[in-house]
Amino acid sequence: MLLPPARGPMGTALHALLLTPAPAHADATLPAGLASALDPAAADPEDAAQCLWVLHELHYRGFAEVDDAWEWSPQLMPLRRALEQDLERRLRDRFEAGWEPVDPADDVTALVQRIIEADDAPSLARHLQRRGTREEALALLRQRSLYHLKEADPTSWVVPRLTARPKAALVEVQSDEYGAGDPERLHHRIFERGMTAAGLEAEYGHYVAEATLPILEQNNAVSMFGLHRRLRGAAVGHFAAFEATSSVPSRQLAQGLRRLEVGEDMAGYYDEHVEADAVHEHLALVGVCGALVDEEPGLLADVALGAWTCLDLEARTALDLLTRWGAA
């Protein structure tokens, strides 16, 4: 994967830095051009969001023209920290404004289920099932490819941060996501085949240049939750909400893709999730979230934050795309 085109001054400065060799010494001083663009509040939101996506991607597959040594370079940490702090603050502010204060006596499974039941966001899947166009379906697949071509990877960051009970349940789900040992059954591999069959580019990260702000923030949030041990509660809450709410939309998307003749391989990808995610829901809610909060009660509020944020970001993505399509 190559670096995507920069979206503003911050991205231009970041890319210029990444295209040079990483310093061999532990220099935490940012070049002047990047330091002047450090304030996320002053940056264009799309520029800042894509910069954070680029910084996170250094921990995944990296970029062909970027020195791998940049992954942990102290020079990049101030910018990544500033961007993540800004994102986390905004996510927490939205959560606190959109949900009642969490009672420490709440049962975590019931709490996450209440968050899910309260969600009344518009549905992209239902739109494509009933009246969406083929062009809209392909546009959605291009947007979704940022996550689905590395599906489950952000959640895997949290595995070593868990104790035995929640870890065992999470790994059971992840085993299915990764094809139970069969490389051709990895969910991101199935999505690759679906993209190719639909006439789209299946290369990892290919469509980041056209990713919308909500899509970038969806990806940034799940990466941030997984990469920070202190946010492990939010990571598993996000995971649980995702697993518990994907079975029905997957069925609707499969039906819509067949109606629009996008390709049987892509419809089959969503078929895979109809049954699998129905099984994963109980494991995610009880086996992972329930066990985690049972052992670490102080993480209850962060589990709720992660679950609510998952649905909130999905709602923002749906409203944005439906508005672009004149279907909101």
N, C-alpha and C positions, 0 to 999 in steps of 0.2 A: 504494500500500500504506500502511496505517495502522500505527502502533506497536502491537505485540501487548500484551495485558494483562500488567502486571508480575507476576512470580512471587515477589517478596519485597522487602525493604527496599532492596537495591541497585538493582533495577529501578525501583522507585517513585521513588527519588532521581534516577536517570539520566533517566527519562522526563520528570520535572518540569524538569530542566535543558534537555533537548532541545526542549521546547515553548516555550522562551524564545528570543529572537533571539541568535544567536551573537555574542560580543563582537568588536568591531571591532579591538581591540588584542590583542597577543600575551600574554594573561594565562594563565599555566599554573597558577593557583591554583584548586583545586576548591572548590565550595561545601561548607560544613561537613557538610551531610547526606550528601553523596556521599563526602566524605573519610572519614567515620566508617565507611562500608561498604566501604572500599577493599580490605581484606584478603580475598583469595579463599578462604583457608583457613578463615575465620570465616563465610563466606557459605554459604547453601544452594546445593548444587551446581547445581540446575536454575535458580535465580535467576542465579547467576554465568554459566552457560553461555548463557542467553538474552541476558544483557547483552552478552556478547562477540559473539553473533550479530548483535545490533542494531548494535553498533559497526562490525562488518565490513560490514553492509548499507549503511552510509553510503557505502561505496566502490563499491557496485553501483548500485541504482536509487533508494536513499534512501526517505524516507517523506513522504507528502503533506503532513503537518502540521509537518515539521521543516525548518528553515532549512538549505539546502545548504551554507552556510558552516561548519556544524559538522563537515563531513567531515575537515578538517585543523586543527580548532581545537586549540591547545596545551592547553586545559583538559581535553580528553578523553584525551590521550596517557598520563598516569600510570595511569588506570584500565585502558585497553586494554593497556598494557605489563604491568601486574600480572596481568591475566587471561591474557594470552598466555604469560607466563613460567610461570605455574602450569600451564597446559595442556601446554606443551612439556616441562616437567620431568616431569609424569606420563606423557606418551607415551614419553619417553626411558627412564624407570624401567621401564616395562612392557616395552619393547624389550630392554633389557639383562637383565631377568629372564627373558625368554621366548626369547631367541636367543643363540647363542654369540658371543663377541667376533669382530668382522670382521677377517679377515686381509687386510692391504693388498695381498697378492699375488693375492687372489681375482679371478677373472674376473667382471665385474659381471653379465653375462647369466646365467651359471651360478648365481651367488649368488641372484639374484632368482627364478630357476626353482626353486632348492632351498627358498626361503621359501614359494613357492606350493605346492610338492609336500608340504611339511610341514603345511600347513593342513588341519585335520580338523574345522572348525567345523560346527555344524548348518546346514542349508540351508533358508532360507525358500522359495526357488524350488521345491525338491523337495517341501516340505510342501504348497504350494499346487497343485502339479502333481497330487499323488496324492490328498490327503484334506482340504485346507483348505476353508473355507467361503467363500461370497461375501462375507460381512461381514468376514472376515479379509483377503480380497483388497483390498477397498475401504479397510480400515484401513491396509494396507501402502502403497497408492497415495497416501493422504493423507500418510503419513510421508515417502515418497520424493519427494513433490512439492517439498519444500524444496530438494532438489538438482536434480531433473530439470527444473524450470521455469527453471533458469539453467544447464543442462548445458553443460559445457566452459568456462564463463566463469572459474571459479577457476584453471584450468590456463592460460588465456590470459595471466594476470598474469606468468607466468614467461618468456614468449616473448622480450621484450627483454633478459632477463638471460642469454641463451644466445649462444654463438658460432655460426658459420655452419652447421656440420654438424648438431648436435643441433637447432638452430632450424629448419632446412629440413625435417627429419623430423617434428618436432612440428607444424609448420604444415600439413604434408600431412594428418596425422590431423585436426587442427582444421578444416581445410577441409571434410572429410566431416561432422564434427559440426555445422558451420554451414550444411550444405545445399548446399555447392559453389556458392554464389551465389544459390540459390533460397530466398527467405524462407519458403516453405511447406514446405521440406524440412529446415529447422533441427530438430535433434532436440528442442529444448525446445518448438518449435511443434507437432511431431507429438504430443508428450506432452500439450500443452494440448488438442488435439482429442480425444485419448483420454480425458482427464479429463471433458470435457464429455459425450462419448458415454456414459461410465459413470455420468452423473448427479452428478458431483462438481464442485466449484467450481474453475475453472481459473485464477483470479487468482493472480498471483505472490505467494508468501508467505502465502497465505490461511490455511494450516493450521499456522502456527508455534505458535499457542497450545496445540495438542495434541501438539506434537513431544516425543518422549521424550528423556531425557538422552543416550542413545547417539546418537540422530539429530542432536541439536544438536552433539554433539562431533564427529561425522563431518563435518558442514558447517564447523564452526569450524576443524578441523584442515586441511582442504584449502584453505580461505581463507587461513589463517595461512601455510601453506607457500608459497602463490602470492604473497602480498603482501610477503614478506621475501626480499630477494636472497640473504642468507646461507643461506636454507633451500631454495635452488633444487635441490639434490640430492634433498632429501626430496620436493619437489614432483614431480620427474620419476619418482622411485621409486614414489610413490603412483599417479601416472598409469599407469606401466607395469603395476603389479599389477592395477589396475582394468581396464585393457584386456585383460590376459592371462587374466582370470578371469570375464569377463562373458558370453562367447558361450554356454556351456552353460546357465548359469542363465537367460539370456534365452530360450532355446528352451523350458526348463521352464516359465517364467512365461507365455509365449505359450500353451503347451498348457493350463496351469491356468486362465488367464483365459477361454479358449474353453470349457473344461469347465464353468466356473462362469457362463458367459454374461454376462461383465462388459462385453463390447463388442468388436467386431472392430477398431475403431480403436485401442484400447489394446493388444490382442494384436498388431496390426500394428506398433506402436511397438517392441515387443520383437523381432518378426521382423526389423526393420531392424538390430538389434544383433547378431543371430546371425552373419550373414555379415560385416558391417562390422568387428566387433571381432575376428573371427578373422584378418582382414587386418591390423588395427591392432596386433595382438600383436607381430609381428616388427618393425614400425617402432618401436614403443615400447621394446622390449627392446634391440634392436641399434642402430637408427638414432638413438634419443634417449639412452637410458641408456649404451649402449656408447660412443657418440661423446663424450658429456659426460665420462665417467670417463677415456676415452683422453686427453682434453685437460686434464682437471683431476682427477688421481688422488686428491687429497685429499678428494673428495666421495663416495668409494665408501661410507663408513659411513653417510652421510646418505641415499644412495640406498636402502640396505638398511633404514634407519629408516623411510623413507617407504613402501616396499613392505610391510614388516611391519605398520606402523600401519594401512595400508589394510585389510588382512585382519583384523587384530585388532579394529578398530572395526566391521567387518562382522560378525564373530563375536559381539561384544557386543550388537549390534543384533538379530541373529537370536535369541540366547538370551533377551534381554529380551522380544521380541515373542512368541516361542513359549511362554515362561513365562506371559505374560499370557493367552494363548489356551489354557493347559492342555495344551500339546502338546510341551513340552520333553522 
